[in-house]
Amino acid sequence: MSAYRTLRFEQPCPHVGVLYLERPQVANAINTEMARELLHYFAALLEDPGTHRCIVLTGSGSKAFCAGGDLKERDGMTREQWSAQHVLIERAIVELLECPVPVIAAVNGAAIGGGCEFALAADFIYAASSARFALTETQLGIIPGAGGTQTLPRAAGTRRAAELIYTGMPFSADEALEWGIVNRVIAPEQLLTEAVQSAARIAANAPLAIRQAKKVVRIGTQMDLHRGLEFAIEAYNQLVDTNDRREGVRAFNEKRPPKFTGS
């Protein structure tokens, strides 16, 4: 794992990684360096997941997941500088969305603007009960530019997303749960533990199957039902002749835990 200045990586158990946004002194706000490092990290996973089977994305410290773009750095930027930085963020979001292994966002505090959008780009979200969310870009003269206009409607529906984006109003973890934006609300001191436990459960399953399932959920649900079913069957058929499929059947019949190798 490359050395990063704005990210920190830990591996609490086999095949599970925890990626921390590591700028707690500024609420983990995204500056140009962090945007570049996020792009590098997720691009490397897309190129070669290696032994990684699930990633937990969280913020360093106890107050913030990510406060969005670093507005102090952006103050005074030229149009060209702003655009160049934003391209890094756009590309990082795409790499996150296309990450072949599941990503769980463990939102440990405020997730504002681009921070909320990075959480929305994960496969699903666990939130601390103290977490707060907002897409505040319209209050700054812009709109959500890191996928939020697309990921939030897909999570919460168009009408709810329109309200949250147009008003920029903050919302709580409990509201996010009610609206289908987060999967679970957890006591802050238990958030990372439960996220890692879920990641470990995912990592114990057949990695090729998980990657195919992620692809079908992400891409197939954007198709009409008939085309989505065809796409899912094609993904299924690619798993039939794998060693993991054979191991899964053997382990079931032998009444033992399977030992998947990703082959």
VEXMINU-757602 format. One record per residue (C-alpha): residue number from 1; chain; x, y, z. Coordinates in steps of 0.02 Angstrom, whole numbers, plus 32768, in hexadecimal, padded with zeros to 4 digits. Example, Ala and Ser with C-alpha at 12.3 -4.5 7.8 and 13.67 -1.06 7.14 Angstrom:
// VEXMINU-757602
pt n: 1	chain: A	px: 8267	py: 7F1F	pz: 8186 $
pt n: 2	chain: A	px: 82AC	py: 7FCB	pz: 8165 $
END
This chain:
// VEXMINU-757602
pt n: 1	chain: A	px: 8000	py: 8000	pz: 8000 $
pt n: 2	chain: A	px: 8047	py: 80A7	pz: 7FCB $
pt n: 3	chain: A	px: 8073	py: 8129	pz: 804E $
pt n: 4	chain: A	px: 7FF0	py: 81B2	pz: 8054 $
pt n: 5	chain: A	px: 7FEF	py: 8258	pz: 80AE $
pt n: 6	chain: A	px: 7F32	py: 8273	pz: 80B6 $
pt n: 7	chain: A	px: 7EF7	py: 81BE	pz: 80C2 $
pt n: 8	chain: A	px: 7F1E	py: 8133	pz: 813C $
pt n: 9	chain: A	px: 7F05	py: 807A	pz: 811D $
pt n: 10	chain: A	px: 7EF0	py: 7FEE	pz: 819C $
pt n: 11	chain: A	px: 7ECA	py: 7F35	pz: 818A $
pt n: 12	chain: A	px: 7E6C	py: 7EFD	pz: 8226 $
pt n: 13	chain: A	px: 7E4E	py: 7E4C	pz: 81E6 $
pt n: 14	chain: A	px: 7E78	py: 7DE4	pz: 814C $
pt n: 15	chain: A	px: 7E39	py: 7E2B	pz: 80A6 $
pt n: 16	chain: A	px: 7DE9	py: 7EC3	pz: 80FA $
pt n: 17	chain: A	px: 7E30	py: 7F72	pz: 80EE $
pt n: 18	chain: A	px: 7E00	py: 8012	pz: 8148 $
pt n: 19	chain: A	px: 7E28	py: 80B2	pz: 80EA $
pt n: 20	chain: A	px: 7E28	py: 814F	pz: 8156 $
pt n: 21	chain: A	px: 7E15	py: 81FE	pz: 8111 $
pt n: 22	chain: A	px: 7EA5	py: 8246	pz: 8176 $
pt n: 23	chain: A	px: 7E93	py: 8303	pz: 8189 $
pt n: 24	chain: A	px: 7E39	py: 830E	pz: 8231 $
pt n: 25	chain: A	px: 7E7A	py: 83BD	pz: 8254 $
pt n: 26	chain: A	px: 7E0A	py: 83FE	pz: 81C6 $
pt n: 27	chain: A	px: 7D79	py: 8381	pz: 81DA $
pt n: 28	chain: A	px: 7DC9	py: 8311	pz: 8156 $
pt n: 29	chain: A	px: 7DA3	py: 8390	pz: 80CE $
pt n: 30	chain: A	px: 7DDB	py: 8360	pz: 801F $
pt n: 31	chain: A	px: 7E6D	py: 83C5	pz: 7FDE $
pt n: 32	chain: A	px: 7EC8	py: 83A8	pz: 7F3B $
pt n: 33	chain: A	px: 7F41	py: 832E	pz: 7F8A $
pt n: 34	chain: A	px: 7EB7	py: 82C4	pz: 7FD6 $
pt n: 35	chain: A	px: 7E57	py: 82C3	pz: 7F31 $
pt n: 36	chain: A	px: 7EF3	py: 8287	pz: 7ED7 $
pt n: 37	chain: A	px: 7F14	py: 8201	pz: 7F5A $
pt n: 38	chain: A	px: 7E60	py: 81C3	pz: 7F59 $
pt n: 39	chain: A	px: 7E6A	py: 81B5	pz: 7E9D $
pt n: 40	chain: A	px: 7F0D	py: 8155	pz: 7EA8 $
pt n: 41	chain: A	px: 7ECB	py: 80E0	pz: 7F2F $
pt n: 42	chain: A	px: 7E29	py: 80AD	pz: 7ED9 $
pt n: 43	chain: A	px: 7E79	py: 80A6	pz: 7E2C $
pt n: 44	chain: A	px: 7EFA	py: 802C	pz: 7E71 $
pt n: 45	chain: A	px: 7E6F	py: 7FBF	pz: 7EB8 $
pt n: 46	chain: A	px: 7E15	py: 7FC0	pz: 7E11 $
pt n: 47	chain: A	px: 7EB5	py: 7F8B	pz: 7DB9 $
pt n: 48	chain: A	px: 7EDC	py: 7F03	pz: 7E38 $
pt n: 49	chain: A	px: 7E75	py: 7EE0	pz: 7ED6 $
pt n: 50	chain: A	px: 7EFC	py: 7E6B	pz: 7F13 $
pt n: 51	chain: A	px: 7EC5	py: 7E16	pz: 7FB3 $
pt n: 52	chain: A	px: 7E46	py: 7E9D	pz: 7FDE $
pt n: 53	chain: A	px: 7D92	py: 7E5F	pz: 7FE7 $
pt n: 54	chain: A	px: 7D3D	py: 7EF1	pz: 803F $
pt n: 55	chain: A	px: 7D6C	py: 7FA3	pz: 806E $
pt n: 56	chain: A	px: 7D27	py: 8010	pz: 80F9 $
pt n: 57	chain: A	px: 7D33	py: 80CB	pz: 80D5 $
pt n: 58	chain: A	px: 7D2C	py: 813D	pz: 816D $
pt n: 59	chain: A	px: 7D6B	py: 81E1	pz: 81B3 $
pt n: 60	chain: A	px: 7DF8	py: 81FC	pz: 822D $
pt n: 61	chain: A	px: 7DC4	py: 8241	pz: 82D6 $
pt n: 62	chain: A	px: 7D1A	py: 8240	pz: 8327 $
pt n: 63	chain: A	px: 7CC8	py: 82DD	pz: 82E2 $
pt n: 64	chain: A	px: 7CC9	py: 82D1	pz: 8225 $
pt n: 65	chain: A	px: 7CC2	py: 8252	pz: 819A $
pt n: 66	chain: A	px: 7CEA	py: 82D8	pz: 811A $
pt n: 67	chain: A	px: 7CBA	py: 8390	pz: 8110 $
pt n: 68	chain: A	px: 7CC4	py: 8392	pz: 8052 $
pt n: 69	chain: A	px: 7D38	py: 83FC	pz: 7FEB $
pt n: 70	chain: A	px: 7DBB	py: 8462	pz: 8048 $
pt n: 71	chain: A	px: 7D74	py: 8511	pz: 802E $
pt n: 72	chain: A	px: 7E0D	py: 8564	pz: 807A $
pt n: 73	chain: A	px: 7E78	py: 8517	pz: 7FF3 $
pt n: 74	chain: A	px: 7DF7	py: 8542	pz: 7F6E $
pt n: 75	chain: A	px: 7DEA	py: 85F8	pz: 7FA3 $
pt n: 76	chain: A	px: 7E42	py: 865C	pz: 7F1D $
pt n: 77	chain: A	px: 7E58	py: 85CC	pz: 7EA4 $
pt n: 78	chain: A	px: 7E51	py: 85F9	pz: 7DED $
pt n: 79	chain: A	px: 7DCF	py: 85A6	pz: 7D7F $
pt n: 80	chain: A	px: 7E58	py: 8536	pz: 7D38 $
pt n: 81	chain: A	px: 7E96	py: 8503	pz: 7DE4 $
pt n: 82	chain: A	px: 7DE5	py: 84DF	pz: 7E22 $
pt n: 83	chain: A	px: 7DBE	py: 8478	pz: 7D87 $
pt n: 84	chain: A	px: 7E60	py: 8416	pz: 7D92 $
pt n: 85	chain: A	px: 7E3E	py: 83E9	pz: 7E47 $
pt n: 86	chain: A	px: 7D8B	py: 83B9	pz: 7E22 $
pt n: 87	chain: A	px: 7DC1	py: 8343	pz: 7D98 $
pt n: 88	chain: A	px: 7E23	py: 82E2	pz: 7E1B $
pt n: 89	chain: A	px: 7D87	py: 82D6	pz: 7E8A $
pt n: 90	chain: A	px: 7D19	py: 82A3	pz: 7DF7 $
pt n: 91	chain: A	px: 7D92	py: 821A	pz: 7DC6 $
pt n: 92	chain: A	px: 7DA5	py: 81DF	pz: 7E7A $
pt n: 93	chain: A	px: 7CE7	py: 81CC	pz: 7E89 $
pt n: 94	chain: A	px: 7CE0	py: 8167	pz: 7DE8 $
pt n: 95	chain: A	px: 7D6C	py: 80F6	pz: 7E25 $
pt n: 96	chain: A	px: 7D10	py: 80DF	pz: 7ECB $
pt n: 97	chain: A	px: 7C6E	py: 80B4	pz: 7E72 $
pt n: 98	chain: A	px: 7CC9	py: 8037	pz: 7E03 $
pt n: 99	chain: A	px: 7D31	py: 7FEC	pz: 7E90 $
pt n: 100	chain: A	px: 7D24	py: 7F2F	pz: 7E75 $
pt n: 101	chain: A	px: 7D18	py: 7F08	pz: 7F2F $
pt n: 102	chain: A	px: 7C8D	py: 7F48	pz: 7FA0 $
pt n: 103	chain: A	px: 7CA7	py: 7FEB	pz: 7FFC $
pt n: 104	chain: A	px: 7C4B	py: 800F	pz: 809F $
pt n: 105	chain: A	px: 7C45	py: 80C6	pz: 80D4 $
pt n: 106	chain: A	px: 7C4E	py: 80D3	pz: 8192 $
pt n: 107	chain: A	px: 7C14	py: 8186	pz: 81AC $
pt n: 108	chain: A	px: 7C58	py: 81B4	pz: 8256 $
pt n: 109	chain: A	px: 7C26	py: 826C	pz: 8257 $
pt n: 110	chain: A	px: 7BFA	py: 82FA	pz: 81E3 $
pt n: 111	chain: A	px: 7BEF	py: 82CB	pz: 812B $
pt n: 112	chain: A	px: 7BD7	py: 836F	pz: 80CF $
pt n: 113	chain: A	px: 7BDA	py: 8397	pz: 8015 $
pt n: 114	chain: A	px: 7C5D	py: 832D	pz: 7FC0 $
pt n: 115	chain: A	px: 7C70	py: 82C7	pz: 8060 $
pt n: 116	chain: A	px: 7BBA	py: 8294	pz: 8054 $
pt n: 117	chain: A	px: 7BD4	py: 826B	pz: 7F9D $
pt n: 118	chain: A	px: 7C67	py: 81F9	pz: 7FC1 $
pt n: 119	chain: A	px: 7BFC	py: 819C	pz: 8040 $
pt n: 120	chain: A	px: 7B6F	py: 818E	pz: 7FC1 $
pt n: 121	chain: A	px: 7BE9	py: 8143	pz: 7F43 $
pt n: 122	chain: A	px: 7C0D	py: 80B0	pz: 7FB8 $
pt n: 123	chain: A	px: 7BA8	py: 8010	pz: 7FA7 $
pt n: 124	chain: A	px: 7B4E	py: 8036	pz: 8049 $
pt n: 125	chain: A	px: 7B5D	py: 80A4	pz: 80E2 $
pt n: 126	chain: A	px: 7B63	py: 8088	pz: 819D $
pt n: 127	chain: A	px: 7B52	py: 8128	pz: 8200 $
pt n: 128	chain: A	px: 7B79	py: 8157	pz: 82B2 $
pt n: 129	chain: A	px: 7AE0	py: 8197	pz: 830E $
pt n: 130	chain: A	px: 7B3A	py: 823E	pz: 831C $
pt n: 131	chain: A	px: 7B5A	py: 824B	pz: 8260 $
pt n: 132	chain: A	px: 7B12	py: 82DB	pz: 81FC $
pt n: 133	chain: A	px: 7B00	py: 82EA	pz: 8141 $
pt n: 134	chain: A	px: 7AE4	py: 8378	pz: 80C6 $
pt n: 135	chain: A	px: 7AFD	py: 83A4	pz: 8010 $
pt n: 136	chain: A	px: 7B1A	py: 845F	pz: 8024 $
pt n: 137	chain: A	px: 7B61	py: 8489	pz: 7F78 $
pt n: 138	chain: A	px: 7ACF	py: 84F6	pz: 7F40 $
pt n: 139	chain: A	px: 7AF7	py: 8568	pz: 7FD4 $
pt n: 140	chain: A	px: 7BA5	py: 8581	pz: 7F87 $
pt n: 141	chain: A	px: 7B6C	py: 85A8	pz: 7ED7 $
pt n: 142	chain: A	px: 7B8A	py: 84FA	pz: 7E8F $
pt n: 143	chain: A	px: 7B34	py: 8451	pz: 7E8E $
pt n: 144	chain: A	px: 7B6E	py: 83A9	pz: 7ED1 $
pt n: 145	chain: A	px: 7BFC	py: 837F	pz: 7E5A $
pt n: 146	chain: A	px: 7C37	py: 82D5	pz: 7E99 $
pt n: 147	chain: A	px: 7BA2	py: 826C	pz: 7E67 $
pt n: 148	chain: A	px: 7B25	py: 82A0	pz: 7EEC $
pt n: 149	chain: A	px: 7AA2	py: 82D7	pz: 7E6D $
pt n: 150	chain: A	px: 7AA2	py: 8223	pz: 7E2E $
pt n: 151	chain: A	px: 7AC8	py: 81B8	pz: 7EC7 $
pt n: 152	chain: A	px: 7A51	py: 820E	pz: 7F40 $
pt n: 153	chain: A	px: 79B5	py: 81FA	pz: 7ED2 $
pt n: 154	chain: A	px: 79E1	py: 8143	pz: 7EBB $
pt n: 155	chain: A	px: 79E9	py: 812D	pz: 7F78 $
pt n: 156	chain: A	px: 795B	py: 819C	pz: 7FB5 $
pt n: 157	chain: A	px: 78EF	py: 81BD	pz: 7F1C $
pt n: 158	chain: A	px: 78E5	py: 8254	pz: 7EAD $
pt n: 159	chain: A	px: 786F	py: 82BE	pz: 7F17 $
pt n: 160	chain: A	px: 78D2	py: 82A9	pz: 7FB8 $
pt n: 161	chain: A	px: 7976	py: 82C7	pz: 7F5D $
pt n: 162	chain: A	px: 7930	py: 8363	pz: 7F0B $
pt n: 163	chain: A	px: 78FE	py: 83A9	pz: 7FB5 $
pt n: 164	chain: A	px: 79A8	py: 8385	pz: 8003 $
pt n: 165	chain: A	px: 7A0D	py: 83C8	pz: 7F71 $
pt n: 166	chain: A	px: 79A4	py: 8463	pz: 7F4E $
pt n: 167	chain: A	px: 799A	py: 8499	pz: 8005 $
pt n: 168	chain: A	px: 7A46	py: 845E	pz: 803D $
pt n: 169	chain: A	px: 79F5	py: 8433	pz: 80E3 $
pt n: 170	chain: A	px: 7A51	py: 83BF	pz: 815B $
pt n: 171	chain: A	px: 7A06	py: 831A	pz: 8190 $
pt n: 172	chain: A	px: 7A2A	py: 82A0	pz: 821C $
pt n: 173	chain: A	px: 7A62	py: 81EB	pz: 8219 $
pt n: 174	chain: A	px: 79B3	py: 81B5	pz: 824E $
pt n: 175	chain: A	px: 7966	py: 8217	pz: 81BF $
pt n: 176	chain: A	px: 79E5	py: 81CC	pz: 8147 $
pt n: 177	chain: A	px: 79B2	py: 811F	pz: 8185 $
pt n: 178	chain: A	px: 78F8	py: 8145	pz: 8170 $
pt n: 179	chain: A	px: 7915	py: 8184	pz: 80BF $
pt n: 180	chain: A	px: 797C	py: 80EF	pz: 8087 $
pt n: 181	chain: A	px: 7A22	py: 814C	pz: 807D $
pt n: 182	chain: A	px: 7A7A	py: 80E9	pz: 8105 $
pt n: 183	chain: A	px: 7A66	py: 8032	pz: 8133 $
pt n: 184	chain: A	px: 7A83	py: 803B	pz: 81ED $
pt n: 185	chain: A	px: 7A97	py: 80BB	pz: 8279 $
pt n: 186	chain: A	px: 7B15	py: 8085	pz: 82FC $
pt n: 187	chain: A	px: 7B58	py: 80CC	pz: 839F $
pt n: 188	chain: A	px: 7BF6	py: 812F	pz: 8375 $
pt n: 189	chain: A	px: 7C68	py: 80C1	pz: 83DE $
pt n: 190	chain: A	px: 7C2A	py: 8025	pz: 8383 $
pt n: 191	chain: A	px: 7C24	py: 8069	pz: 82D1 $
pt n: 192	chain: A	px: 7CCD	py: 802F	pz: 8292 $
pt n: 193	chain: A	px: 7CC1	py: 7F88	pz: 82EB $
pt n: 194	chain: A	px: 7C1B	py: 7F5F	pz: 8299 $
pt n: 195	chain: A	px: 7C53	py: 7F9E	pz: 81EE $
pt n: 196	chain: A	px: 7CEE	py: 7F2F	pz: 81F7 $
pt n: 197	chain: A	px: 7C84	py: 7E9B	pz: 822F $
pt n: 198	chain: A	px: 7C14	py: 7EB0	pz: 8196 $
pt n: 199	chain: A	px: 7CAE	py: 7EC4	pz: 8128 $
pt n: 200	chain: A	px: 7CF6	py: 7E23	pz: 8171 $
pt n: 201	chain: A	px: 7C55	py: 7DC8	pz: 814D $
pt n: 202	chain: A	px: 7C5B	py: 7E03	pz: 8099 $
pt n: 203	chain: A	px: 7D13	py: 7DD4	pz: 808D $
pt n: 204	chain: A	px: 7CEB	py: 7D23	pz: 80C7 $
pt n: 205	chain: A	px: 7C7E	py: 7D07	pz: 802D $
pt n: 206	chain: A	px: 7CBF	py: 7CD9	pz: 7F82 $
pt n: 207	chain: A	px: 7D1B	py: 7D74	pz: 7F41 $
pt n: 208	chain: A	px: 7CF4	py: 7D56	pz: 7E89 $
pt n: 209	chain: A	px: 7C3D	py: 7D42	pz: 7EB3 $
pt n: 210	chain: A	px: 7C3D	py: 7DE2	pz: 7F18 $
pt n: 211	chain: A	px: 7C8D	py: 7E41	pz: 7E88 $
pt n: 212	chain: A	px: 7C0E	py: 7DFE	pz: 7E0D $
pt n: 213	chain: A	px: 7B7F	py: 7E25	pz: 7E85 $
pt n: 214	chain: A	px: 7BBF	py: 7ED7	pz: 7E99 $
pt n: 215	chain: A	px: 7BCA	py: 7EED	pz: 7DDC $
pt n: 216	chain: A	px: 7B18	py: 7EAE	pz: 7DC4 $
pt n: 217	chain: A	px: 7AD0	py: 7F1A	pz: 7E4F $
pt n: 218	chain: A	px: 7B2B	py: 7FB6	pz: 7E11 $
pt n: 219	chain: A	px: 7B11	py: 7FA1	pz: 7D56 $
pt n: 220	chain: A	px: 7A7C	py: 7F2D	pz: 7D44 $
pt n: 221	chain: A	px: 7A09	py: 7F9C	pz: 7DA9 $
pt n: 222	chain: A	px: 7A25	py: 8028	pz: 7D2A $
pt n: 223	chain: A	px: 79DA	py: 7FBA	pz: 7CA2 $
pt n: 224	chain: A	px: 7926	py: 7F89	pz: 7C82 $
pt n: 225	chain: A	px: 78F3	py: 7EE8	pz: 7CD9 $
pt n: 226	chain: A	px: 7907	py: 7E75	pz: 7C43 $
pt n: 227	chain: A	px: 79B5	py: 7EB4	pz: 7C17 $
pt n: 228	chain: A	px: 79E5	py: 7EB4	pz: 7CD0 $
pt n: 229	chain: A	px: 79B4	py: 7DFD	pz: 7CDF $
pt n: 230	chain: A	px: 7A1C	py: 7DD1	pz: 7C46 $
pt n: 231	chain: A	px: 7AB0	py: 7E2F	pz: 7C8D $
pt n: 232	chain: A	px: 7A9E	py: 7DD5	pz: 7D34 $
pt n: 233	chain: A	px: 7A98	py: 7D29	pz: 7CE2 $
pt n: 234	chain: A	px: 7B35	py: 7D50	pz: 7C7E $
pt n: 235	chain: A	px: 7B8C	py: 7D80	pz: 7D20 $
pt n: 236	chain: A	px: 7B4C	py: 7CE2	pz: 7D75 $
pt n: 237	chain: A	px: 7B89	py: 7C72	pz: 7CE8 $
pt n: 238	chain: A	px: 7C39	py: 7CB6	pz: 7CF9 $
pt n: 239	chain: A	px: 7C41	py: 7C6D	pz: 7DA9 $
pt n: 240	chain: A	px: 7C09	py: 7BBC	pz: 7D81 $
pt n: 241	chain: A	px: 7CB5	py: 7B7E	pz: 7D4C $
pt n: 242	chain: A	px: 7D18	py: 7BCD	pz: 7DDB $
pt n: 243	chain: A	px: 7D77	py: 7B73	pz: 7E63 $
pt n: 244	chain: A	px: 7D19	py: 7BD9	pz: 7EE5 $
pt n: 245	chain: A	px: 7C71	py: 7B98	pz: 7EA6 $
pt n: 246	chain: A	px: 7CB1	py: 7AE5	pz: 7EB5 $
pt n: 247	chain: A	px: 7CF9	py: 7B09	pz: 7F61 $
pt n: 248	chain: A	px: 7C55	py: 7B55	pz: 7F9B $
pt n: 249	chain: A	px: 7BF5	py: 7AB8	pz: 7F6C $
pt n: 250	chain: A	px: 7C77	py: 7A44	pz: 7FB8 $
pt n: 251	chain: A	px: 7C7B	py: 7AA7	pz: 805B $
pt n: 252	chain: A	px: 7BBE	py: 7AA4	pz: 8067 $
pt n: 253	chain: A	px: 7BB7	py: 79E8	pz: 8051 $
pt n: 254	chain: A	px: 7C49	py: 79CC	pz: 80C6 $
pt n: 255	chain: A	px: 7BF8	py: 7A3E	pz: 8148 $
pt n: 256	chain: A	px: 7C90	py: 7AB0	pz: 815B $
pt n: 257	chain: A	px: 7CB7	py: 7B66	pz: 8139 $
pt n: 258	chain: A	px: 7CF0	py: 7B83	pz: 8086 $
pt n: 259	chain: A	px: 7DA0	py: 7BBB	pz: 805D $
pt n: 260	chain: A	px: 7D8E	py: 7C30	pz: 7FC9 $
pt n: 261	chain: A	px: 7E27	py: 7C60	pz: 7F65 $
pt n: 262	chain: A	px: 7DDE	py: 7CD6	pz: 7EE4 $
pt n: 263	chain: A	px: 7DFD	py: 7C5F	pz: 7E55 $
END
